[in-house]
């Protein structure tokens, strides 16, 4: 049986699954329910002194859309779009002292952790909230830099969210780190031009890790009515965004060798594996729990263990970062790879009934023949588009100019 435990920022977790700072972590009862369903850690809903964010929570709105941009009205598709507007905790931040203390004690009884999450409108409040949270016994704190724009910096960093600016990120991170003894995680926004530069600034300021990343700000409209969903712009995420998130997980892992909590794009255990293989030591699960219930978390954990057993991975460490390490470090390295060629298994091919590969070959490498698809091997650049699109599994990619016996062996694989 695979060992799912991981060490993240010096803290041992029984598995890599954390509940993100989201509605399932906005109350004592919800946090306990997450722990009961196997969460190794629960990141509480953001604690802040900013009244505007509490007011926003009281006016939360959600529109869950399918691949056609329509309200799902029932069964949640795997590739849903989570379009919503919500804020931070409703209560005064000091009220959360008791909540954090109670839930952290409950977490310890179940070999889990409650992780603080703070956001503030001034440097002094960043430090105060971090210290208050640490005093409740949490093992680490996540600083949510996604939304705030400190008014005291209006002339210093005009027109930008702090998490879009390396200098602002450094200042906040440094203040948070100096105010506590526990590790500080910086939550990044995907709307920065270069997330790796932001992560590097956080690392230089003493951050133990980064969370990659929060949601985009988007706009979705109902074409039947001509009105935007939930009144206008809102946060947008879901499983569809996973490749974009993983791009930054890979880049930060490869260039900074920094601890990463993956977030935004996880639906099931296969997604979790992709995050781990790309370089995220742990991952934060959020929106899918709101739609499939908190119980969905236990399924992700169970399926992750099954995947590891089936593929011979004895531990998370054996999967951690392997895909990023196998990626070509540059385009020049990619160009050095041996050229491939498409080979057609004419026994499986349904030509002339099907000509998908011919219609979608844009290099004139596959053409119509009298009895079968005709290959112009000199034109084939090995792009693999035909291999992706063939509905009959009749195409294999192999090295250029294979001998006939090698071709037959390739087609039999």
C-alpha positions in Angstrom: 0.0 0.0 0.0 1.4 3.4 -1.0 2.5 5.9 1.5 0.7 9.2 0.9 2.4 11.2 3.6 4.5 14.3 2.7 6.6 16.8 4.4 5.7 20.4 3.4 7.5 23.4 4.8 8.8 21.3 7.6 5.4 20.0 8.6 4.3 16.4 8.1 1.0 15.8 6.4 -0.7 12.4 6.2 -1.5 13.0 2.6 -1.1 15.8 0.1 -4.7 16.9 0.0 -5.5 20.3 1.6 -8.8 22.0 1.5 -8.4 25.5 0.0 -9.4 28.7 1.6 -13.0 28.6 0.4 -16.5 28.2 1.6 -16.0 24.6 2.9 -13.5 26.1 5.4 -15.5 29.1 6.5 -16.9 27.7 9.8 -16.0 25.4 12.6 -18.4 22.7 11.5 -17.3 22.8 7.9 -13.6 22.6 8.9 -14.3 19.6 11.1 -16.3 18.0 8.3 -13.3 18.4 5.9 -11.0 16.8 8.5 -13.5 13.9 9.0 -13.3 13.2 5.2 -9.6 12.8 5.2 -8.2 16.3 4.7 -4.6 16.4 5.8 -4.9 20.1 6.2 -7.6 22.8 6.0 -6.8 26.4 5.0 -9.4 28.6 6.7 -11.4 31.2 4.8 -9.4 34.4 4.7 -9.3 36.4 8.0 -9.1 40.1 7.4 -10.0 43.5 8.9 -11.3 44.8 5.5 -15.0 45.4 6.0 -15.6 45.5 2.2 -14.5 41.9 1.9 -16.9 40.8 4.7 -19.7 42.7 3.0 -18.9 41.0 -0.3 -19.3 37.6 1.4 -22.8 38.5 2.5 -23.6 39.1 -1.2 -21.9 36.0 -2.6 -23.2 34.7 -6.0 -22.5 31.6 -8.0 -23.0 30.5 -11.6 -21.7 27.0 -12.4 -21.4 26.7 -16.2 -21.0 23.7 -18.5 -18.9 23.6 -21.7 -21.6 25.5 -23.6 -21.6 28.4 -21.1 -25.0 27.4 -19.7 -26.0 26.9 -16.1 -25.5 23.2 -15.4 -28.9 22.6 -13.7 -27.9 19.4 -12.1 -25.1 16.9 -12.7 -21.7 18.6 -12.5 -19.6 17.9 -15.6 -15.9 17.2 -15.2 -14.9 20.4 -17.1 -17.2 22.9 -15.3 -16.6 26.6 -15.1 -16.9 27.9 -11.5 -18.0 31.6 -11.9 -18.5 33.3 -8.5 -18.2 36.3 -6.3 -17.4 36.0 -2.6 -15.2 37.6 0.0 -13.5 36.8 3.2 -14.9 35.8 6.7 -18.1 37.5 7.8 -17.1 37.7 11.4 -14.8 40.2 13.0 -11.2 38.8 12.8 -10.8 38.6 16.5 -13.8 36.2 16.7 -11.7 33.7 14.8 -9.2 33.3 17.7 -11.6 30.9 19.4 -12.5 29.2 16.1 -8.9 28.6 15.1 -8.0 27.3 18.6 -11.0 24.9 18.6 -10.4 23.5 15.0 -6.7 23.2 15.5 -7.3 21.0 18.6 -9.7 18.9 16.6 -7.3 18.6 13.7 -4.5 17.3 16.1 -6.9 14.6 17.3 -7.2 13.4 13.7 -3.6 13.7 12.6 -4.4 16.8 10.5 -3.7 20.5 10.5 -5.6 23.8 10.4 -3.7 26.4 8.4 -4.3 30.1 8.9 -5.1 32.5 6.0 -4.8 36.2 6.3 -5.2 39.3 4.2 -4.9 43.0 5.1 -5.1 46.5 3.9 -1.9 47.7 5.6 1.5 46.4 6.5 0.8 46.7 10.2 -2.4 44.7 9.9 -0.6 42.0 7.9 1.8 41.6 10.8 -1.0 41.8 13.4 -3.2 39.2 11.8 -0.3 36.8 11.2 0.7 37.1 14.8 -2.9 36.6 16.0 -3.2 33.5 13.8 0.1 32.0 15.0 -0.9 32.4 18.6 -3.9 30.1 17.9 -1.5 27.2 17.4 -1.5 26.8 13.6 1.6 25.3 12.1 1.8 27.7 9.1 0.0 30.7 7.6 -1.0 31.4 4.0 -0.9 35.1 3.1 -3.6 35.8 0.5 -2.1 38.5 -1.8 -4.6 38.0 -4.5 -7.1 40.7 -3.8 -5.7 43.5 -1.5 -4.5 46.8 -2.6 -3.3 48.7 0.5 -4.5 52.3 0.5 -1.2 53.4 2.1 0.6 52.4 -1.1 -1.8 54.2 -3.5 1.0 56.4 -4.8 3.8 53.8 -4.6 2.3 51.0 -6.7 -0.6 52.6 -8.5 -3.1 50.6 -10.6 -2.0 47.2 -9.5 -2.9 44.4 -7.1 0.0 43.8 -4.7 0.5 40.2 -6.0 1.2 41.5 -9.5 4.2 43.5 -8.3 7.4 41.8 -7.1 8.4 44.8 -4.9 5.0 44.9 -3.1 5.0 41.1 -2.7 8.5 41.3 -1.1 7.4 44.0 1.3 4.3 42.2 2.5 6.0 38.8 2.6 8.9 40.3 4.6 6.6 41.9 7.1 4.6 38.6 7.6 7.7 36.5 7.9 9.2 38.8 10.5 6.1 38.8 12.6 5.9 35.0 13.2 8.0 31.9 13.7 5.8 29.5 11.7 6.3 29.1 7.9 4.5 31.6 5.6 3.0 30.6 2.3 2.3 33.3 -0.3 -0.8 32.8 -2.4 -0.2 34.0 -6.0 -2.6 35.5 -8.5 -2.6 34.1 -12.1 -3.1 37.7 -13.3 0.5 38.7 -12.8 2.6 38.8 -16.0 5.3 36.5 -14.5 4.3 34.4 -11.6 7.8 33.1 -11.2 9.2 36.6 -10.7 6.5 37.1 -8.0 7.4 33.8 -6.4 11.1 34.7 -6.5 10.4 37.9 -4.7 8.4 36.0 -2.0 11.2 33.5 -1.6 13.9 36.3 -1.2 11.7 37.8 1.5 11.6 34.5 3.4 8.5 32.8 2.2 8.6 29.0 2.8 6.3 28.3 -0.2 3.9 29.7 -2.7 0.3 28.7 -3.5 -0.1 28.5 -7.3 -2.6 30.0 -7.8 -5.9 31.7 -7.1 -8.5 32.3 -9.7 -8.8 34.6 -12.7 -11.2 37.5 -12.9 -13.6 36.8 -15.7 -16.8 37.8 -17.4 -19.6 35.4 -18.4 -22.9 36.2 -20.2 -26.2 34.5 -20.8 -26.8 34.8 -24.6 -30.5 34.0 -24.2 -31.1 37.1 -22.1 -28.2 39.3 -23.0 -27.4 39.8 -19.3 -24.1 38.8 -17.6 -24.3 36.0 -15.1 -24.5 37.1 -11.5 -24.5 40.7 -12.6 -21.0 41.2 -13.9 -17.3 40.3 -13.6 -16.4 37.6 -11.1 -13.8 35.1 -10.2 -13.4 32.2 -12.6 -11.8 28.8 -12.4 -12.4 25.1 -12.7 -10.7 22.0 -14.1 -10.3 23.6 -17.5 -7.6 26.0 -16.1 -5.4 23.2 -15.0 -2.8 23.3 -17.8 -2.3 27.0 -17.2 -1.8 26.5 -13.5 0.6 23.6 -14.1 2.6 25.8 -16.5 3.5 28.0 -13.5 3.9 25.1 -11.1 6.4 23.6 -13.5 8.3 26.9 -14.1 8.6 27.8 -10.4 9.6 24.2 -9.5 12.2 24.1 -12.2 13.7 27.6 -11.8 13.3 28.3 -8.1 13.3 24.8 -6.5 10.7 26.2 -4.2 7.9 24.4 -2.2 4.6 24.7 -4.0 0.9 24.2 -3.0 -1.0 23.6 -6.3 -4.4 25.2 -6.6 -7.1 25.8 -9.2 -7.9 23.0 -11.6 -8.3 19.9 -9.4 -11.4 17.7 -10.0 -10.2 14.2 -9.1 -7.2 12.0 -8.3 -5.7 12.2 -11.8 -5.5 15.9 -11.5 -3.8 15.6 -8.2 -1.2 13.3 -9.7 -0.5 15.8 -12.5 0.1 18.5 -9.9 2.5 16.3 -7.9 4.4 15.2 -11.0 4.7 18.9 -12.1 6.2 20.0 -8.8 3.5 20.7 -6.3 4.2 18.9 -3.0 0.6 19.4 -1.8 -2.5 20.7 -3.5 -5.5 22.7 -2.4 -8.9 21.4 -3.4 -11.8 23.9 -3.4 -14.5 24.4 -5.9 -15.2 20.8 -6.7 -16.0 20.2 -3.0 -18.6 23.0 -3.2 -20.3 21.2 -6.1 -19.8 17.5 -5.3 -19.9 17.9 -1.5 -17.0 17.7 1.0 -17.3 13.9 0.9 -15.8 14.1 -2.6 -12.5 14.7 -0.9 -12.3 11.1 0.5 -12.8 9.8 -3.0 -9.9 11.8 -4.3 -7.7 10.5 -1.6 -8.8 6.9 -2.0 -8.3 7.1 -5.8 -4.9 8.7 -5.4 -3.8 5.7 -3.3 -5.2 3.3 -5.9 -3.4 5.0 -8.7 -0.1 4.9 -6.9 -0.5 1.2 -6.1 -1.5 0.4 -9.7 1.5 2.2 -11.1 4.1 1.0 -8.6 4.7 4.3 -6.7 5.5 3.5 -3.1 5.4 7.2 -2.0 4.5 10.7 -3.1 8.2 11.5 -3.3 8.6 9.0 -6.2 6.1 11.0 -8.2 7.1 14.4 -7.1 8.4 16.6 -9.9 9.2 13.7 -12.3 7.3 15.3 -15.2 9.0 18.6 -14.8 12.4 17.0 -14.6 11.7 15.1 -17.8 10.6 18.3 -19.7 13.0 19.8 -22.2 14.7 22.8 -20.6 14.5 24.9 -23.8 13.1 25.0 -27.3 16.6 24.2 -28.6 16.6 21.0 -26.7 13.2 20.1 -28.1 14.5 20.7 -31.6 17.3 18.2 -31.0 14.8 15.3 -30.6 14.8 12.7 -33.3 12.1 13.4 -35.9 9.1 11.2 -35.9 6.9 9.9 -38.7 3.3 8.8 -38.8 2.8 5.1 -39.8 -0.7 3.8 -40.7 -2.1 0.4 -39.8 -4.1 -0.2 -42.9 -5.9 -3.2 -41.4 -7.4 -0.9 -38.8 -7.8 2.2 -41.0 -11.4 2.7 -42.3 -10.5 4.7 -45.4 -12.3 5.7 -47.6 -15.2 5.8 -45.1 -13.0 7.9 -42.9 -10.5 10.4 -44.0 -10.0 12.4 -40.8 -6.2 12.2 -40.9 -6.1 13.4 -44.5 -8.5 16.3 -43.9 -6.5 17.4 -40.8 -3.0 17.0 -42.2 -1.7 20.5 -43.0 1.7 19.4 -44.3 0.6 17.4 -47.3 1.9 14.2 -45.7 -1.3 12.1 -46.0 -3.3 12.0 -49.2 -6.1 10.1 -50.8 -5.2 6.9 -52.7 -7.3 4.5 -54.7 -7.5 1.9 -52.0 -5.8 3.4 -48.9 -4.3 6.5 -47.4 -1.0 7.4 -49.2 1.8 8.8 -47.1 4.4 11.2 -48.4 7.1 10.5 -45.8 9.3 13.4 -46.8 6.5 15.8 -45.9 5.7 14.3 -42.5 7.2 16.4 -39.7 5.9 14.2 -36.9 3.5 16.7 -35.4 1.3 13.9 -34.1 -2.0 15.7 -35.0 -3.2 12.7 -37.1 -2.4 10.3 -34.2 -4.5 12.4 -31.9 -7.5 12.6 -34.2 -7.6 9.1 -35.6 -10.8 7.5 -34.3 -9.7 3.9 -35.1 -6.3 3.8 -33.4 -4.8 3.2 -36.8 -1.8 5.5 -36.5 1.5 5.0 -34.7 4.3 7.5 -34.4 7.9 6.2 -34.8 11.3 7.2 -35.9 11.8 8.3 -39.5 12.4 5.7 -42.3 11.9 2.5 -40.3 12.5 -0.8 -42.0 9.3 -2.8 -42.9 9.9 -5.3 -40.0 10.3 -2.4 -37.6 7.1 -0.8 -38.9 5.2 -4.0 -38.3 6.5 -4.3 -34.8 5.5 -0.6 -34.1 2.0 -1.2 -35.3 1.6 -4.3 -33.1 2.5 -2.3 -29.9 
